[in-house]
Amino acid sequence: MKEIQLPFIDRLKATIGAKPSLIQVVIGPRQVGKTTGMKQLLAQLPAQSFRYESADAIIGPPTAWIFEKWHEALSNSRTELLVIDEVQKIENWSDAVKKLWDEQQNHSRQLQLVLLGSSSLDIQKGLSESLAGRFFVHKVYHWNAEESRQAYNLSLDEYLRFGGYPGSYPFIQSTEQWLNYMNESIINPVIGKDILSQARVKSPALFKQCFDIVCAYPAQEISYTKLLGQLQDRGNTDLVKHYLELFESAFLIKQIFKFSNRHVRSRTSSPKILPLCPALFSAQQDADLNDEELGRVFELSIGAALVRLPGRLFYWREKNAEVDYVYQNGKRLVAIEVKSGRKKSAKGLMKFCEQFSNAIPLVITRENYNEALRRIALE
């Protein structure tokens, strides 16, 4: 493995110490390098200028733990930054942070604070309920194809079969071990600990079944009614929507909706489901993908890369004409066709650009995807 620096590190470094002072919060999927990246940043700072504390080191740390670590940091006059990892494991962590943060605003001696955690639902709940207006969020994403190539020398085909969670890469030579890692270290903990421990779900078995079904439709438009019809239980489309929102808040999927000039109309369309990395689809197929499935996953990987960019992502369809992705950032509009190996007509791209004359057409292939994504990001 070759060490690389993930994009969030430079963004975080630039905001630490900036005015106005805010709590810096690092969130993202499990096992994608949040802690490793944070330690890379700390290695660039003077040793006495920070304290790194992990709530993962002890079982069920009480609320008093966070007060103790805060005052220990304050006791060293050279300490400017306190980093707390796995903060969601601390009892009533958000209320404690709010109290400490608000109290220090009346003093000349003030600590910078960075919070990290692996349970995204818990973190987001604490931020919205207790810390509104006091924080800045840094999102960390699943690894893309280029990051996986640089650090682990994964080929594009290997990335499409196994990509997204770098902790799984040492196991890709053994499909059995890789699947075990994905299920026991990623999927089951996210669903069982991160989601079901925070959200009220009547039937955990049905919830897991819904996730399996959703991941079987990578980068495909699917109606809530169709999803509901495949679940082995009675329910309604509101139940399916609720499940999808929970999967999305835990960084497992992204729903994108049909592009329309009217936002309300867009949100009422059937979503296109994007598992946020190839591994989430591949794990449902036992990592045994045929050519058509590899094409679907390539299309999925492009969507997951576009989700990382500022702006909004949609798809578009009118009768038999469709566009895989529509990327909108301000007044800039890019219509994107992904040539994934499946036979597809370009008439959708042409028709979209006829209706939206300001749209920039772009075709992404296996050969040009890196250059194309850089172009979208930089223009």
Buried (B, 14 or more C-beta within 10 A) or exposed (E): EEEBEBBBBEBBBEBBEEEEBBBBBBBBBBBBBBBEBBEBBBEEEEEEEBBBBBBBEEEEBEBEBBEEBBEEBBEEEEBBBBBBBBBBBBBBBBBBBBBBBEEBEEEEEEBBBBBBBBBBBBBBBBBEEBBEEBBBBBBBBBBBBBBBBEBBEBEBBBBBBBBBBBBBBEBBEEBEEBBEBBEEBBBEBBBEBBBBEBBEBEBEEBBBBBBEBBBBBBBBBBEBEEBBEBBEEEBEEEBBBBBBEBBBBBBBBBBBBBBBEEEEEBEEBBBBBBBBBBBBBBBBBEBEBEEEBBBBBBBBBBBBBBBBEEBBBBBBBEEEBBBBBBBBBEEEBBBBBBBBBEEBEEEBBBBBBEEBEEBBBBBBBBEEBBEBBEBBBEE
